[in-house]
Amino acid sequence: MKKQITALLLVLMCYSIQAQDNKFNLVIGTYTKGCESKGIYVYSFDANTGDFNFKNAAESTVNPSYLTFSADNKFIYSVNENGNESKVSAFGYTPSNGKIDFLNSQNAMGADPCYIINDDKNVIVANYSGGNIGVFGKNADGSIGEAKQVIQHYGKGINAKRQEGPHVHMVQFSPDKKFVLANDLGNDKVYSYVYNPNSVNAALKVKDSFAVEAGSGPRHLTFSKDGKYAYLLKELSGGLTTFSYSKGKLKKVDQTTILAKDFKGTFTGAAIDISPDGKFLYATNRGEANTISIFKILKNGKLESQGQTSTLGKGPRSFAIDPTGNFLLVAHQYTNDIIIFQRNTTTGKLMDTGKKIELCSPVCLVFTENK
């Protein structure tokens, strides 16, 4: 009898530990000018149930549309997407209570920054309207130093309204962090830069560039969990390309689309990500589509469509999968909400939980540890 009680207690203890481990912070970046918003919000999120609670918010910051976190989870770095007055900002972050403390800002060195990454040495920003990349050093206190490198892109595409000049839409570290890849929607190219984090004024040196279909508008990319493949989503065509990846080089493997076969309306591809188990890829589509496409990742890196699901809102600008893989959350820029879907980890399919976070113009979702 004692052995049975002991075993039961051990099971209960393990369940309790697992339940605690499955609680995270959900940090949200928003647009602040179209409706009332302080900018950055922190919610607690239970990955066992999909429940959430407001935790804290920034005092006020303009259009922090994309965020990135330091490896030690002590600092947040954000863009401030604000035309020619755009900046990049640093904040202290206390995960336990979600407190956000402004540290400093620097000129983004280009208009409308729309993506941001960081490592121990640098903060790197993609400036959309500026058509360039800004590299900023980090100070010892976590604040951002002045720009130490600005790389200007050139060229244009065949879409006169959207590709009148270069538009850097994303910067992304390679899996080994020896390279930085940059997608330029304006000139239909993906650039590969050798990355030297310790360089004073030449952290990025171009290694290669890969041209995609004219007018397709490369937006975001993500890497497979083993780092052997890269998946590129094109905003203007809805195309989705699979590349093999090695040492800063891309080689096209396959091509598919996020569009349903019978879809006839307007669309713009948005966000792309892979489930924590590496088995499924998801991509959102805006315009009149407002869907998320689901793909099974095959052993050869190619994608097998599992269809599309309505995101239940307008403008699915971004989404995030919680670290357990149980839930997928979609941020709607125009219906001012975040829809919480439960994810079938076997099939990749999504089911509406009926739960949503109502918030002004959410754009970026990031899960972090809560301690």
Secondary structure, 3 states (H helix, E strand, C coil): CHHHHHHHHHHHHHHHHHHHHCEEEEEEEECCCCCCCCCEEEEEEECCCCCEEEEEECCCCCCCCCEEECCCCCEEEEEECCHHHCEEEEEEEECCCCEEEEEEEEECCCCCEEEEEECCCEEEEEECCCCEEEEEEECCCCCEEEEEEEEECCCCCCCCCCCCCCCEEEEEECCCCCEEEEEECCCCEEEEEEECCCCCCCCEEEEEEEECCCCCCEEEEEECCCCCEEEEEECCCCEEEEEEEECCEEEEEEEEECCCCCCCCCCCEEEEEECCCCCEEEEEECCCCCEEEEEEECCCCCEEEEEEEECCCCCEEEEEECCCCCEEEEEECCCCEEEEEEECCCCCCEEEEEEEEECCCEEEEEEECCC
